[in-house]
Amino acid sequence: MKRDVITIDPQATIPAALRLMVKHDIGRLPVVDNGRLVGIVTRSDLMLYYYNLV
């Protein structure tokens, strides 16, 4: 486990989430609102989003 967990805000854009995942080479990104975990975004979630745009 890591102490410095990379998180994202619920209002962040999908491209912002993807950039964080690529930059830090992570496959899952916790979504945190006011210090509380409200969800998790995965690389698969983002890939499905982009494939559904085509």
Biopython code that builds the backbone (N, CA, C, O; Angstrom):
import numpy as np
from Bio.PDB.StructureBuilder import StructureBuilder

atoms = [
    (1, "MET", "N", (0.839, -1.179, 0.000)),
    (1, "MET", "CA", (0.000, 0.000, 0.000)),
    (1, "MET", "C", (0.885, 1.244, 0.000)),
    (1, "MET", "O", (2.025, 1.217, 0.463)),
    (2, "LYS", "N", (0.337, 2.325, -0.526)),
    (2, "LYS", "CA", (1.061, 3.579, -0.592)),
    (2, "LYS", "C", (0.489, 4.585, 0.392)),
    (2, "LYS", "O", (-0.695, 4.549, 0.728)),
    (3, "ARG", "N", (1.341, 5.469, 0.839)),
    (3, "ARG", "CA", (0.872, 6.546, 1.711)),
    (3, "ARG", "C", (0.396, 7.743, 0.908)),
    (3, "ARG", "O", (-0.577, 8.398, 1.281)),
    (4, "ASP", "N", (1.077, 8.031, -0.192)),
    (4, "ASP", "CA", (0.723, 9.166, -1.033)),
    (4, "ASP", "C", (-0.133, 8.683, -2.202)),
    (4, "ASP", "O", (0.368, 8.468, -3.306)),
    (5, "VAL", "N", (-1.412, 8.517, -1.948)),
    (5, "VAL", "CA", (-2.326, 7.990, -2.958)),
    (5, "VAL", "C", (-2.746, 9.121, -3.893)),
    (5, "VAL", "O", (-3.127, 10.200, -3.440)),
    (6, "ILE", "N", (-2.675, 8.870, -5.188)),
    (6, "ILE", "CA", (-3.129, 9.829, -6.189)),
    (6, "ILE", "C", (-4.645, 9.715, -6.274)),
    (6, "ILE", "O", (-5.176, 8.626, -6.492)),
    (7, "THR", "N", (-5.345, 10.836, -6.101)),
    (7, "THR", "CA", (-6.806, 10.842, -6.152)),
    (7, "THR", "C", (-7.270, 11.894, -7.150)),
    (7, "THR", "O", (-6.480, 12.690, -7.657)),
    (8, "ILE", "N", (-8.560, 11.874, -7.414)),
    (8, "ILE", "CA", (-9.151, 12.867, -8.326)),
    (8, "ILE", "C", (-10.471, 13.349, -7.748)),
    (8, "ILE", "O", (-11.144, 12.633, -7.005)),
    (9, "ASP", "N", (-10.822, 14.556, -8.097)),
    (9, "ASP", "CA", (-12.049, 15.200, -7.652)),
    (9, "ASP", "C", (-13.225, 14.733, -8.525)),
    (9, "ASP", "O", (-13.027, 14.471, -9.711)),
    (10, "PRO", "N", (-14.432, 14.622, -7.976)),
    (10, "PRO", "CA", (-15.579, 14.168, -8.775)),
    (10, "PRO", "C", (-15.893, 15.063, -9.973)),
    (10, "PRO", "O", (-16.466, 14.587, -10.952)),
    (11, "GLN", "N", (-15.535, 16.337, -9.921)),
    (11, "GLN", "CA", (-15.812, 17.251, -11.016)),
    (11, "GLN", "C", (-14.719, 17.245, -12.090)),
    (11, "GLN", "O", (-14.834, 17.964, -13.082)),
    (12, "ALA", "N", (-13.679, 16.459, -11.912)),
    (12, "ALA", "CA", (-12.585, 16.402, -12.884)),
    (12, "ALA", "C", (-13.086, 15.806, -14.202)),
    (12, "ALA", "O", (-14.035, 15.022, -14.231)),
    (13, "THR", "N", (-12.436, 16.192, -15.264)),
    (13, "THR", "CA", (-12.822, 15.688, -16.586)),
    (13, "THR", "C", (-12.218, 14.302, -16.830)),
    (13, "THR", "O", (-11.282, 13.885, -16.147)),
    (14, "ILE", "N", (-12.761, 13.620, -17.792)),
    (14, "ILE", "CA", (-12.236, 12.307, -18.166)),
    (14, "ILE", "C", (-10.809, 12.414, -18.702)),
    (14, "ILE", "O", (-9.960, 11.607, -18.321)),
    (15, "PRO", "N", (-10.516, 13.383, -19.572)),
    (15, "PRO", "CA", (-9.115, 13.518, -20.005)),
    (15, "PRO", "C", (-8.150, 13.785, -18.848)),
    (15, "PRO", "O", (-7.013, 13.313, -18.872)),
    (16, "ALA", "N", (-8.592, 14.534, -17.839)),
    (16, "ALA", "CA", (-7.733, 14.798, -16.676)),
    (16, "ALA", "C", (-7.449, 13.501, -15.923)),
    (16, "ALA", "O", (-6.320, 13.269, -15.490)),
    (17, "ALA", "N", (-8.458, 12.664, -15.766)),
    (17, "ALA", "CA", (-8.277, 11.376, -15.094)),
    (17, "ALA", "C", (-7.307, 10.499, -15.880)),
    (17, "ALA", "O", (-6.430, 9.859, -15.299)),
    (18, "LEU", "N", (-7.465, 10.473, -17.179)),
    (18, "LEU", "CA", (-6.591, 9.672, -18.026)),
    (18, "LEU", "C", (-5.143, 10.157, -17.944)),
    (18, "LEU", "O", (-4.220, 9.346, -17.869)),
    (19, "ARG", "N", (-4.944, 11.473, -17.958)),
    (19, "ARG", "CA", (-3.588, 12.026, -17.847)),
    (19, "ARG", "C", (-2.928, 11.620, -16.534)),
    (19, "ARG", "O", (-1.748, 11.268, -16.515)),
    (20, "LEU", "N", (-3.683, 11.666, -15.432)),
    (20, "LEU", "CA", (-3.134, 11.255, -14.134)),
    (20, "LEU", "C", (-2.731, 9.787, -14.136)),
    (20, "LEU", "O", (-1.673, 9.424, -13.622)),
    (21, "MET", "N", (-3.580, 8.949, -14.715)),
    (21, "MET", "CA", (-3.276, 7.519, -14.758)),
    (21, "MET", "C", (-2.023, 7.239, -15.577)),
    (21, "MET", "O", (-1.187, 6.427, -15.181)),
    (22, "VAL", "N", (-1.894, 7.901, -16.701)),
    (22, "VAL", "CA", (-0.725, 7.687, -17.559)),
    (22, "VAL", "C", (0.526, 8.240, -16.882)),
    (22, "VAL", "O", (1.563, 7.578, -16.850)),
    (23, "LYS", "N", (0.428, 9.450, -16.343)),
    (23, "LYS", "CA", (1.578, 10.097, -15.702)),
    (23, "LYS", "C", (2.142, 9.266, -14.556)),
    (23, "LYS", "O", (3.359, 9.157, -14.405)),
    (24, "HIS", "N", (1.263, 8.680, -13.751)),
    (24, "HIS", "CA", (1.687, 7.933, -12.570)),
    (24, "HIS", "C", (1.675, 6.425, -12.775)),
    (24, "HIS", "O", (1.945, 5.671, -11.840)),
    (25, "ASP", "N", (1.364, 5.976, -13.997)),
    (25, "ASP", "CA", (1.317, 4.554, -14.337)),
    (25, "ASP", "C", (0.467, 3.765, -13.347)),
    (25, "ASP", "O", (0.918, 2.785, -12.754)),
    (26, "ILE", "N", (-0.774, 4.217, -13.185)),
    (26, "ILE", "CA", (-1.712, 3.544, -12.284)),
    (26, "ILE", "C", (-2.949, 3.120, -13.062)),
    (26, "ILE", "O", (-3.288, 3.734, -14.073)),
    (27, "GLY", "N", (-3.614, 2.091, -12.602)),
    (27, "GLY", "CA", (-4.782, 1.561, -13.292)),
    (27, "GLY", "C", (-6.095, 1.886, -12.623)),
    (27, "GLY", "O", (-7.165, 1.657, -13.187)),
    (28, "ARG", "N", (-6.013, 2.422, -11.412)),
    (28, "ARG", "CA", (-7.226, 2.764, -10.675)),
    (28, "ARG", "C", (-7.011, 4.114, -10.000)),
    (28, "ARG", "O", (-5.927, 4.406, -9.495)),
    (29, "LEU", "N", (-8.046, 4.919, -10.000)),
    (29, "LEU", "CA", (-7.945, 6.262, -9.458)),
    (29, "LEU", "C", (-9.117, 6.511, -8.510)),
    (29, "LEU", "O", (-10.261, 6.614, -8.953)),
    (30, "PRO", "N", (-8.840, 6.607, -7.203)),
    (30, "PRO", "CA", (-9.922, 6.893, -6.256)),
    (30, "PRO", "C", (-10.506, 8.290, -6.501)),
    (30, "PRO", "O", (-9.777, 9.251, -6.749)),
    (31, "VAL", "N", (-11.815, 8.375, -6.425)),
    (31, "VAL", "CA", (-12.509, 9.654, -6.542)),
    (31, "VAL", "C", (-12.853, 10.092, -5.121)),
    (31, "VAL", "O", (-13.572, 9.397, -4.404)),
    (32, "VAL", "N", (-12.327, 11.265, -4.720)),
    (32, "VAL", "CA", (-12.477, 11.734, -3.349)),
    (32, "VAL", "C", (-13.152, 13.101, -3.337)),
    (32, "VAL", "O", (-12.744, 14.018, -4.050)),
    (33, "ASP", "N", (-14.193, 13.221, -2.515)),
    (33, "ASP", "CA", (-14.925, 14.475, -2.360)),
    (33, "ASP", "C", (-14.899, 14.871, -0.892)),
    (33, "ASP", "O", (-15.425, 14.159, -0.036)),
    (34, "ASN", "N", (-14.283, 16.016, -0.608)),
    (34, "ASN", "CA", (-14.152, 16.502, 0.779)),
    (34, "ASN", "C", (-13.540, 15.461, 1.706)),
    (34, "ASN", "O", (-14.003, 15.278, 2.832)),
    (35, "GLY", "N", (-12.498, 14.777, 1.234)),
    (35, "GLY", "CA", (-11.797, 13.789, 2.048)),
    (35, "GLY", "C", (-12.492, 12.449, 2.163)),
    (35, "GLY", "O", (-12.035, 11.578, 2.903)),
    (36, "ARG", "N", (-13.580, 12.271, 1.449)),
    (36, "ARG", "CA", (-14.360, 11.030, 1.536)),
    (36, "ARG", "C", (-14.349, 10.308, 0.189)),
    (36, "ARG", "O", (-14.608, 10.915, -0.850)),
    (37, "LEU", "N", (-14.050, 9.022, 0.216)),
    (37, "LEU", "CA", (-14.048, 8.213, -1.001)),
    (37, "LEU", "C", (-15.480, 8.067, -1.513)),
    (37, "LEU", "O", (-16.370, 7.615, -0.793)),
    (38, "VAL", "N", (-15.683, 8.464, -2.783)),
    (38, "VAL", "CA", (-17.025, 8.356, -3.358)),
    (38, "VAL", "C", (-17.060, 7.435, -4.569)),
    (38, "VAL", "O", (-18.133, 7.157, -5.105)),
    (39, "GLY", "N", (-15.883, 6.952, -5.010)),
    (39, "GLY", "CA", (-15.854, 6.043, -6.143)),
    (39, "GLY", "C", (-14.438, 5.738, -6.585)),
    (39, "GLY", "O", (-13.468, 6.239, -6.016)),
    (40, "ILE", "N", (-14.338, 4.909, -7.609)),
    (40, "ILE", "CA", (-13.050, 4.555, -8.190)),
    (40, "ILE", "C", (-13.226, 4.506, -9.705)),
    (40, "ILE", "O", (-14.169, 3.900, -10.216)),
    (41, "VAL", "N", (-12.306, 5.151, -10.411)),
    (41, "VAL", "CA", (-12.297, 5.117, -11.869)),
    (41, "VAL", "C", (-11.158, 4.200, -12.295)),
    (41, "VAL", "O", (-10.050, 4.297, -11.768)),
    (42, "THR", "N", (-11.426, 3.313, -13.243)),
    (42, "THR", "CA", (-10.395, 2.396, -13.728)),
    (42, "THR", "C", (-10.038, 2.727, -15.175)),
    (42, "THR", "O", (-10.771, 3.435, -15.865)),
    (43, "ARG", "N", (-8.901, 2.201, -15.617)),
    (43, "ARG", "CA", (-8.518, 2.374, -17.025)),
    (43, "ARG", "C", (-9.590, 1.776, -17.930)),
    (43, "ARG", "O", (-9.893, 2.322, -18.991)),
    (44, "SER", "N", (-10.154, 0.666, -17.510)),
    (44, "SER", "CA", (-11.216, 0.033, -18.308)),
    (44, "SER", "C", (-12.425, 0.952, -18.448)),
    (44, "SER", "O", (-13.034, 1.017, -19.516)),
    (45, "ASP", "N", (-12.773, 1.659, -17.381)),
    (45, "ASP", "CA", (-13.881, 2.620, -17.448)),
    (45, "ASP", "C", (-13.609, 3.667, -18.518)),
    (45, "ASP", "O", (-14.486, 3.998, -19.316)),
    (46, "LEU", "N", (-12.384, 4.184, -18.523)),
    (46, "LEU", "CA", (-12.032, 5.234, -19.480)),
    (46, "LEU", "C", (-11.989, 4.696, -20.902)),
    (46, "LEU", "O", (-12.416, 5.377, -21.834)),
    (47, "MET", "N", (-11.482, 3.491, -21.078)),
    (47, "MET", "CA", (-11.448, 2.897, -22.410)),
    (47, "MET", "C", (-12.869, 2.683, -22.936)),
    (47, "MET", "O", (-13.149, 2.964, -24.101)),
    (48, "LEU", "N", (-13.752, 2.194, -22.093)),
    (48, "LEU", "CA", (-15.153, 2.003, -22.500)),
    (48, "LEU", "C", (-15.790, 3.332, -22.889)),
    (48, "LEU", "O", (-16.546, 3.395, -23.858)),
    (49, "TYR", "N", (-15.494, 4.390, -22.146)),
    (49, "TYR", "CA", (-16.015, 5.701, -22.472)),
    (49, "TYR", "C", (-15.571, 6.128, -23.875)),
    (49, "TYR", "O", (-16.390, 6.557, -24.687)),
    (50, "TYR", "N", (-14.272, 6.008, -24.150)),
    (50, "TYR", "CA", (-13.758, 6.422, -25.456)),
    (50, "TYR", "C", (-14.258, 5.517, -26.590)),
    (50, "TYR", "O", (-14.526, 6.011, -27.686)),
    (51, "TYR", "N", (-14.384, 4.243, -26.359)),
    (51, "TYR", "CA", (-14.895, 3.350, -27.413)),
    (51, "TYR", "C", (-16.364, 3.653, -27.719)),
    (51, "TYR", "O", (-16.802, 3.504, -28.860)),
    (52, "ASN", "N", (-17.111, 4.069, -26.723)),
    (52, "ASN", "CA", (-18.529, 4.399, -26.942)),
    (52, "ASN", "C", (-18.705, 5.716, -27.687)),
    (52, "ASN", "O", (-19.796, 5.999, -28.182)),
    (53, "LEU", "N", (-17.663, 6.519, -27.776)),
    (53, "LEU", "CA", (-17.746, 7.771, -28.517)),
    (53, "LEU", "C", (-17.636, 7.562, -30.026)),
    (53, "LEU", "O", (-18.073, 8.405, -30.809)),
    (54, "VAL", "N", (-17.054, 6.445, -30.426)),
    (54, "VAL", "CA", (-16.820, 6.197, -31.853)),
    (54, "VAL", "C", (-18.082, 5.765, -32.544)),
    (54, "VAL", "O", (-18.071, 5.513, -33.748)),
]
sb = StructureBuilder()
sb.init_structure("model")
sb.init_model(0)
sb.init_chain("A")
sb.init_seg("    ")
for serial, (resi, resn, name, xyz) in enumerate(atoms, 1):
    if name == "N":
        sb.init_residue(resn, " ", resi, " ")
    sb.init_atom(name, np.array(xyz, "f"), 0.0, 1.0, " ", f" {name:<3s}", serial, name[0])
structure = sb.get_structure()
